[in-house]
Amino acid sequence: MHNKISTGRRFFLKASAVSALALARPATPASAETSSTNGGDFQFEVTRTEEEWHERLSDEEYRILRKSGTEKPHSHPFATSTDKGTYACRGCDLDIYDSSWKVILDVGWVFFQHSHPNSVLTAIDGGPKGDGVDSKGRLSMIEAHCRRCGSHFGHILIVDGDLLHCINGTSLTFTPASA
């Protein structure tokens, strides 16, 4: 019984932390323009026209970063890479994750325990009324976006009792650590 109680507490605390993250809103620079990817309610530091995004990104990168797509499982080498270094947003080069926070899971995507402070902005994915349930009765998920350009990274999930960032490798670039 003790395990059930502590598991329930861990879940509750993690769910509370996720909820707090979803409600937090970082300060917005006055010079930023509103991005169209989030309904216009947050001003990103880096904004580009659709044409500029298409010039910068491949079709697949555009689908994932700008249209909140998901790559196929096991399709990106970052999912299993153990190289030391820093992962940055493919859309604007903001450092997001350090390899020391990476968790290798045989699920098919890239997982991290957390991000650099003030690098990820969260949003609710699903449940158009904001009630946490979509039209098919599925629970909403918490989306992870770049706080500087609004690009979609993936989701924040509870996996085997741990709160993890489940990230599309396509949304990131990698810079190896200096020797």
Phi, psi and omega per residue, in radians:
M1 nan -0.646 3.125
H2 -0.988 -0.703 -3.138
N3 -1.106 -0.703 3.138
K4 -1.125 -0.701 -3.135
I5 -1.173 -0.827 -3.109
S6 -1.176 -0.610 3.079
T7 -1.110 -0.740 3.106
G8 -1.093 -0.699 3.114
R9 -1.153 -0.772 3.121
R10 -1.033 -0.779 3.140
F11 -1.073 -0.808 -3.134
F12 -1.058 -0.800 -3.132
L13 -1.128 -0.730 3.124
K14 -1.167 -0.737 3.119
A15 -1.106 -0.666 3.101
S16 -1.129 -0.725 3.122
A17 -1.099 -0.735 3.126
V18 -1.107 -0.737 3.122
S19 -1.087 -0.724 3.119
A20 -1.105 -0.710 3.104
L21 -1.089 -0.713 -3.101
A22 -1.153 -0.523 -3.118
L23 -1.511 -0.360 -3.111
A24 -1.208 2.464 3.114
R25 -2.303 2.016 3.115
P26 -1.161 2.775 3.106
A27 -1.105 2.589 -3.071
T28 -1.934 2.232 3.080
P29 -1.156 2.459 -3.073
A30 -1.151 -0.453 -3.066
S31 -1.484 -0.093 -3.080
A32 -1.358 2.710 3.079
E33 -1.798 2.769 3.131
T34 -1.321 2.360 3.101
S35 -1.563 2.523 3.136
S36 -1.479 -0.098 -3.073
T37 -1.361 -0.220 -3.061
N38 -2.188 0.406 3.130
G39 1.419 0.135 3.053
G40 1.379 0.281 -3.082
D41 -1.771 0.121 3.099
F42 -2.501 2.384 -3.130
Q43 -1.730 2.105 3.140
F44 -1.616 2.607 3.112
E45 -1.175 -0.671 -3.116
V46 -1.885 2.076 3.070
T47 -2.227 2.566 3.119
R48 -2.455 2.721 3.023
T49 -1.298 2.874 3.077
E50 -1.013 -0.689 3.120
E51 -1.075 -0.751 3.119
E52 -1.129 -0.689 3.091
W53 -1.110 -0.752 3.133
H54 -1.113 -0.615 3.099
E55 -1.199 -0.608 -3.069
R56 -1.415 -0.581 -2.992
L57 -2.014 2.623 2.980
S58 -1.232 2.984 3.122
D59 -1.037 -0.753 -3.140
E60 -1.175 -0.750 3.100
E61 -1.084 -0.732 3.114
Y62 -1.079 -0.793 -3.137
R63 -1.012 -0.724 -3.096
I64 -1.374 -0.899 -3.048
L65 -1.283 -0.680 -3.018
R66 -1.785 -0.363 -3.121
K67 -2.020 0.231 3.095
S68 1.025 0.654 3.105
G69 -1.341 3.044 3.098
T70 -2.263 2.319 3.102
E71 -1.334 2.785 3.104
K72 -1.158 2.507 3.112
P73 -1.006 2.523 3.095
H74 1.078 0.370 -3.100
S75 -1.665 -0.189 -3.105
H76 -2.111 2.353 -3.098
P77 -1.130 -0.354 3.113
F78 -1.093 -0.427 -3.087
A79 -1.046 -0.571 -3.089
T80 -2.028 -0.031 -3.106
S81 -1.185 2.412 3.072
T82 -1.984 0.252 3.134
D83 -1.104 2.535 3.127
K84 -1.539 2.364 3.125
G85 2.824 -2.762 -3.057
T86 -2.153 2.395 3.075
Y87 -1.788 2.307 -3.115
A88 -2.161 2.843 3.086
C89 -1.167 2.247 3.102
R90 -1.171 -0.443 -3.097
G91 -1.353 -0.536 -3.059
C92 -2.524 0.034 3.081
D93 1.254 0.253 3.068
L94 -1.226 2.270 3.067
D95 -1.114 2.243 -3.068
I96 -2.031 -0.872 -3.042
Y97 -2.275 2.630 3.010
D98 -1.849 2.501 -3.102
S99 -1.067 -0.423 3.134
S100 -1.189 -0.281 3.128
W101 -1.682 0.052 -3.068
K102 -1.368 2.516 3.072
V103 -2.152 2.144 3.136
I104 -1.548 2.053 3.082
L105 -2.200 2.532 3.137
D106 -1.516 1.017 -3.132
V107 -1.975 -0.499 3.057
G108 2.081 -0.101 3.114
W109 -2.169 3.123 -3.141
V110 -1.633 2.302 -3.123
F111 -2.104 2.416 3.080
F112 -2.310 2.606 3.093
Q113 -1.258 -0.616 3.118
H114 -2.887 3.065 -3.126
S115 -1.975 3.028 2.984
H116 -1.086 2.594 3.102
P117 -0.992 2.448 3.060
N118 1.023 0.557 3.124
S119 -1.945 -0.409 -3.095
V120 -2.012 2.305 3.053
L121 -1.889 2.358 -3.115
T122 -1.830 2.731 3.098
A123 -2.589 2.801 3.105
I124 -1.545 2.227 3.130
D125 -1.829 1.886 -3.112
G126 1.851 3.026 3.141
G127 1.044 1.266 -3.037
P128 -0.984 -0.441 3.122
K129 -1.521 -0.012 -3.140
G130 1.365 0.266 -3.105
D131 -1.597 0.056 3.080
G132 1.536 -0.002 -3.132
V133 -2.328 2.332 3.129
D134 -1.501 -3.086 -3.056
S135 -1.136 -0.317 3.116
K136 -1.731 0.154 3.101
G137 1.450 0.150 3.129
R138 -1.480 2.535 3.092
L139 -1.202 2.547 3.070
S140 -1.217 2.752 3.043
M141 -2.034 2.850 3.091
I142 -1.696 2.063 3.126
E143 -1.448 2.543 3.053
A144 -1.913 2.204 -3.140
H145 -2.206 2.744 3.003
C146 -1.205 2.259 -3.127
R147 -1.311 -0.253 -3.113
R148 -1.619 -0.660 -3.094
C149 -2.158 -0.096 3.095
G150 1.439 0.077 -3.134
S151 -1.117 2.497 -3.138
H152 -1.386 2.244 3.078
F153 -1.752 -0.800 -3.037
G154 2.877 -2.365 -3.085
H155 -2.414 2.810 3.019
I156 -1.850 2.118 -2.988
L157 -2.297 2.834 2.937
I158 -1.725 2.060 -3.114
V159 -2.147 2.072 -3.122
D160 0.883 0.695 3.093
G161 1.471 -0.048 3.138
D162 -1.904 2.427 3.068
L163 -1.430 2.028 -3.045
L164 -2.321 2.653 2.991
H165 -1.543 2.054 3.106
C166 -1.752 1.901 -2.878
I167 -2.097 2.450 2.994
N168 -1.254 2.150 3.105
G169 -1.028 -0.558 -3.140
T170 -1.054 -0.467 -3.092
S171 -1.403 -0.062 -3.057
L172 -2.101 2.754 2.896
T173 -2.038 2.857 -3.093
F174 -2.269 2.330 3.038
T175 -2.064 2.029 -3.139
P176 -1.082 2.611 3.078
A177 -1.162 2.592 3.097
S178 -1.209 2.519 -3.102
A179 -1.285 nan nan
